[in-house]
Amino acid sequence: MNQQNPNPFQPPHMPHHGHHMPPDAGKGKGIASMVCGIVSLAFHAPFFGLGAAIAGLILAQSATRDGYNGAFKTAGLVCSIIGVVFGAIVTVSILGLIACMPLMFMF
């Protein structure tokens, strides 16, 4: 029994296999990435800002893996990258100052 497709512009129905992801899957992770990126830019406290930025990068990558490529994920990724750079600079600067403190009291 050969069944014709009633609409020639629409492909025939294929059976669904595997896990179906909704169209906005990963949007929550994208928003969380953006929040972590903004927090990392707002708080340059040593280790805290850097930790929030790294969490933002991980969440942005996870949102991409879930198939979400929206503006929230992009903003989170950009803010997190900037936060990693600033956080690393602040953390290294503070550790350098702490390492130089004994030299300050010698003179």
C-alpha positions as CSV (number, residue, x, y, z in Angstrom):
1,M,0.0,0.0,0.0
2,N,1.7,3.2,-1.2
3,Q,0.5,6.3,0.5
4,Q,1.0,9.6,-1.3
5,N,2.0,12.8,0.6
6,P,-1.0,15.1,0.4
7,N,1.2,18.3,0.5
8,P,4.1,18.0,-2.0
9,F,6.0,20.9,-0.3
10,Q,6.0,19.2,3.1
11,P,8.3,16.3,3.7
12,P,6.7,13.0,4.8
13,H,6.3,12.4,8.5
14,M,9.3,10.8,10.0
15,P,9.1,8.8,13.2
16,H,10.7,10.6,16.1
17,H,13.7,9.0,17.8
18,G,15.5,10.3,20.8
19,H,15.0,13.2,23.1
20,H,13.0,16.2,21.8
21,M,14.3,19.6,22.9
22,P,11.9,22.5,23.1
23,P,12.8,25.5,20.9
24,D,14.1,27.5,23.8
25,A,16.0,24.8,25.6
26,G,19.0,26.3,27.3
27,K,17.5,29.7,27.6
28,G,17.5,29.5,31.4
29,K,21.2,28.6,31.3
30,G,21.8,31.5,28.9
31,I,20.1,33.9,31.3
32,A,22.1,32.5,34.2
33,S,25.3,32.9,32.2
34,M,24.4,36.6,31.6
35,V,23.7,37.1,35.3
36,C,27.0,35.5,36.2
37,G,28.9,37.6,33.7
38,I,27.3,40.9,35.0
39,V,28.1,39.9,38.6
40,S,31.7,39.2,37.6
41,L,32.0,42.7,36.1
42,A,30.3,44.3,39.1
43,F,32.4,42.6,41.8
44,H,36.1,42.5,41.2
45,A,36.8,41.0,44.6
46,P,39.6,38.5,44.3
47,F,38.4,35.0,43.4
48,F,34.7,35.9,43.6
49,G,34.5,37.8,40.4
50,L,36.7,35.3,38.7
51,G,34.6,32.4,40.0
52,A,31.4,34.1,38.7
53,A,33.0,34.6,35.3
54,I,34.1,31.0,35.0
55,A,30.6,29.9,36.0
56,G,29.2,32.2,33.3
57,L,31.5,30.6,30.7
58,I,30.4,27.1,31.7
59,L,26.7,28.0,31.6
60,A,27.1,29.7,28.2
61,Q,28.8,26.6,26.8
62,S,26.1,24.4,28.3
63,A,23.4,26.6,26.8
64,T,25.1,26.3,23.4
65,R,25.2,22.5,23.8
66,D,21.4,22.6,24.5
67,G,20.9,24.4,21.2
68,Y,20.3,27.9,22.5
69,N,22.1,30.7,20.6
70,G,20.1,33.7,21.8
71,A,21.1,37.1,22.9
72,F,21.2,36.2,26.6
73,K,23.8,33.5,26.0
74,T,25.9,35.8,23.8
75,A,25.8,38.6,26.4
76,G,26.7,36.2,29.1
77,L,29.6,34.8,27.1
78,V,31.0,38.3,26.3
79,C,30.5,39.6,29.9
80,S,32.1,36.4,31.3
81,I,35.1,36.6,29.0
82,I,35.7,40.2,30.1
83,G,35.1,39.2,33.7
84,V,37.7,36.4,33.5
85,V,40.3,38.9,32.1
86,F,39.5,41.6,34.8
87,G,39.2,39.0,37.5
88,A,42.6,37.5,36.7
89,I,44.2,40.9,36.6
90,V,42.7,41.9,40.0
91,T,43.6,38.5,41.6
92,V,47.2,38.6,40.3
93,S,47.6,42.2,41.4
94,I,46.4,41.5,44.9
95,L,48.5,38.4,45.2
96,G,51.5,40.4,44.0
97,L,50.9,43.1,46.6
98,I,50.6,40.5,49.3
99,A,53.8,38.9,48.2
100,C,55.6,42.3,48.2
101,M,54.3,43.4,51.7
102,P,57.3,42.0,53.6
103,L,59.7,44.0,51.4
104,M,57.8,47.2,52.2
105,F,58.5,46.9,55.9
106,M,62.3,46.3,55.5
107,F,63.1,49.9,54.8
